[in-house]
């Protein structure tokens, strides 16, 4: 029997819980690698971070108190039986998850500074929807992103003459100036091309890629490695106490540009890059798991 | 493992230097943006704060809390970015007599000056390590100014083995982050210049 709306909502709440409680295995693995590379204060802090990841998963408690603004990356089939209810499902699951897990209410009205109390509001939660033709399936990736790591993020429209080099200079400058407060080691998402909003979206979506997985475009893959080395040369280190590992990885996504523009965007995540996935298959089977960049 | 007990004495403060790691036993009080603003308004108008903060520790944190069977429980707690409290902290230290501030990230010159003048320290707690922080909270003693909302209220907590806390500003005028930042800025231009050489796009 195909699941009810209620059971899909419940599964989504479970996915949100998984996201705030369990760090994806790729992120954990990279933090462990960083632990082996570091010494002194940086190593001591990484030890706490790794202990914290373990305790959070064992005791099913949020690994960071900032359970973020919720973002949903949705891939929904045009034949998904509840496609007309998709926004309602995402909104209800957000409200219920905030109360039941609980999550920290993080949606504040910009006019009067009143917190809505349930993590919903104008355009929040953030929803990105892609359609899958002729499919009955639904896939939702949950990414709760904390506020502290947003400070280095930036979007700019450059001229083509300024080029990718200038975009990369901006990335390095922003990280040098602001990453100390972003709970490093950070994960760096970069979008190049498109319009300024398209570049921003790509920069954010780049954080969904598995750490260590390179771009399929050879030149971009090389750029990712170069940028990772340059950022780590800054020496900011874990929590800004100095060290070898400032960034765990750099992911770059590109779009075709307008002849007159080169848009760029930077989106930074703290070490607590949290993601989980909920999937309803063609036949209605529901799966929930932590998300390391591969669908389930 | 060095453990410091509250209330903290000047001798304890003076024994600590930037880069030291300590753990805390006793009481901490949470205070972030709104609590700092209100506390300074109270102090300015001569109104008494709801608790005596002399020798106490404040933590820049907005916890997730819930009431279970009439008792408050902390679900998750961890430091928030401390630079937001920089405009208030110097005056706050002077007026309240707090001896330790726990947060994350940079704090500036006003706080550094107040720390050396009034003998206090600023230490960071690993950002985002909310689950172990929660584990080291023995109980919620009380909560004040709950009308500011759960994250912004002042939570008075009993803690044990609370840490690691890394001293970033000591009472001798040193600000470790300023030193690291100077180092980073010195290298930034050199690294930016490498973009030209190493990137061929």
Contacts between the chains, C-beta under 8 A, distances in Angstrom:
chain1	res1	chain2	res2	distance
A	41	B	19	6.5
A	41	B	21	7.5
A	41	B	166	6.0
A	44	B	21	6.1
A	44	B	164	5.7
A	44	B	166	7.6
A	45	B	126	4.8
A	45	B	164	7.1
A	45	B	166	7.2
A	48	B	126	4.4
A	48	B	129	5.2
A	48	B	132	6.4
A	48	B	164	5.8
A	49	B	126	5.7
A	49	B	128	7.2
A	49	B	129	5.9
A	51	B	129	7.8
A	51	B	132	5.6
A	52	B	126	7.2
A	52	B	128	7.4
A	52	B	129	3.9
A	52	B	130	7.2
A	52	B	131	5.0
A	52	B	132	4.6
A	53	B	131	7.9
A	55	B	131	4.3
A	55	B	132	5.4
A	55	B	135	6.1
A	56	B	130	7.4
A	56	B	131	3.6
A	59	B	131	6.6
A	59	B	135	7.8
A	61	B	75	6.6
A	61	B	76	6.1
A	61	B	130	7.6
A	61	B	131	5.0
A	61	B	134	6.1
A	62	B	64	6.6
A	62	B	75	6.8
A	62	B	76	4.2
A	62	B	130	5.9
A	62	B	131	7.1
A	63	B	128	6.9
A	63	B	129	7.9
A	63	B	130	6.2
A	63	B	131	5.4
A	64	B	76	7.1
A	64	B	78	5.9
A	64	B	127	7.9
A	64	B	128	3.9
A	64	B	129	7.7
A	64	B	130	4.9
A	65	B	61	7.1
A	65	B	62	6.8
A	65	B	63	5.9
A	65	B	64	5.6
A	65	B	76	4.1
A	65	B	77	5.3
A	65	B	78	4.4
A	65	B	130	4.2
A	65	B	133	7.9
A	66	B	62	7.9
A	66	B	78	7.3
A	66	B	80	7.4
A	66	B	128	7.4
A	67	B	64	7.1
A	67	B	76	7.6
A	102	B	64	6.1
A	102	B	66	5.8
A	102	B	75	6.2
A	103	B	64	7.1
A	104	B	62	7.1
A	104	B	64	4.7
A	104	B	76	7.6
A	104	B	150	7.9
A	104	B	151	6.3
A	105	B	150	7.9
A	105	B	151	8.0
A	115	B	149	6.1
A	146	B	128	7.3
A	148	B	80	7.0
A	148	B	81	4.9
A	148	B	104	7.6
A	148	B	105	7.5
A	148	B	127	6.9
A	151	B	81	7.7
A	163	B	201	7.2
A	164	B	199	6.9
A	164	B	201	4.4
A	165	B	195	5.3
A	165	B	196	6.4
A	165	B	199	5.5
A	165	B	201	7.1
A	168	B	195	5.1
A	168	B	199	6.0
A	169	B	192	5.1
A	169	B	195	5.4
A	172	B	188	6.9
A	172	B	191	6.0
A	172	B	192	5.5
A	172	B	195	7.1
A	173	B	188	6.9
A	173	B	192	6.8
A	176	B	184	5.6
A	176	B	185	7.0
A	176	B	188	4.3
A	176	B	191	7.9
A	180	B	105	5.7
A	180	B	106	5.7
A	180	B	177	6.6
A	180	B	180	7.6
A	180	B	181	7.1
A	181	B	81	4.8
A	181	B	83	6.1
A	181	B	104	7.4
A	181	B	105	3.6
A	181	B	106	6.3
A	183	B	104	7.0
A	183	B	127	3.8
A	183	B	128	5.3
A	219	B	201	6.2
A	223	B	199	6.5
A	223	B	201	6.4
A	226	B	198	5.3
A	226	B	199	6.0
A	230	B	191	5.4
A	230	B	194	6.1
A	230	B	195	7.2
A	230	B	198	7.3
A	233	B	187	6.9
A	233	B	191	5.3
A	233	B	194	7.9
A	234	B	184	5.6
A	234	B	187	6.4
A	234	B	188	6.7
A	234	B	191	6.3
A	235	B	183	6.7
A	235	B	184	6.4
A	235	B	187	6.6
A	236	B	180	7.6
A	236	B	184	6.1
A	239	B	104	6.9
A	239	B	124	6.4
A	239	B	126	6.2
A	239	B	127	5.9
A	239	B	166	7.9
A	240	B	105	6.7
A	240	B	106	7.4
A	240	B	177	6.4
A	240	B	180	6.3
A	241	B	166	6.7
A	241	B	176	7.6
A	241	B	180	7.0
A	242	B	180	5.3
A	242	B	183	7.3
A	270	B	127	6.9
A	270	B	128	6.0
A	271	B	128	6.6
A	272	B	128	4.5
